[in-house]
Amino acid sequence: MLRIERMSELYCLVKQEIPRLRRYARALTRASDPADDLVQDTLLRALTKLHLWQPGTDIRAWLFTIMHHQYVNTVRREAREATTVVDIEHISSNLVATTDPTARRQLVELDRALARLSAEQREVLLLVGLEGMDYGSVAQILGVPIGTVRSRLSRGRERLRELMGRDREPQQTGHSPDTEAPTTRPNTAVSLPKAA
């Protein structure tokens, strides 16, 4: 009975992550049908390998790692099979839920720019920017050191700015915002005048 309760608990934990998995899959594949297939493959793999998940570890990172591996395998398989190219115009029309033509244009530009990034840079940008994951979790999911995550993020942001025709963001003195780990507190330092 205890085993059944534990499995039920684990299924609930996995079920809670489905919206995040779908969002990331949609951003990776840039189409709804392949994204649904990727989520389905990920969940099937996770549920058949659930006995390998270690209690006390982050189930979200574990699921995203499975999804990453599934995605890489799919891309490699499709490259071998020489699949057709996805129509960006068709996909972008489905992404926008606003009547603002400027917002739609910006989303199309962003979609095109993301497509031109290397897969490594795109994955890091999506996990950090879209999913809000910390660098350590991204490193674990992708199987790379944190320094590599930071480097890919920095280069990906810079390339995205170039592709979008935007100037580089102003640098703060002392460090680059692209290489610092995200913080949850804003910088509250205040410069006080020196005493005479």
Secondary structure, 3 states (H helix, E strand, C coil): CHHHHHHHHHHHHHHHCHHHHHHHHHHHHCCHHHHHHHHHHHHHHHHHCHHHCCCCCCHHHHHHHHHHHHHHHHHHHHHHHCCCCCCHHHHHHHHCCCCCHHHHHHHHHHHHHHHHCCHHHHHHHHHHHHCCCCHHHHHHHHCCCHHHHHHHHHHHHHHHHHHHCCCCCCCECCECCCCCCCCCCCCCCCCCCCCC
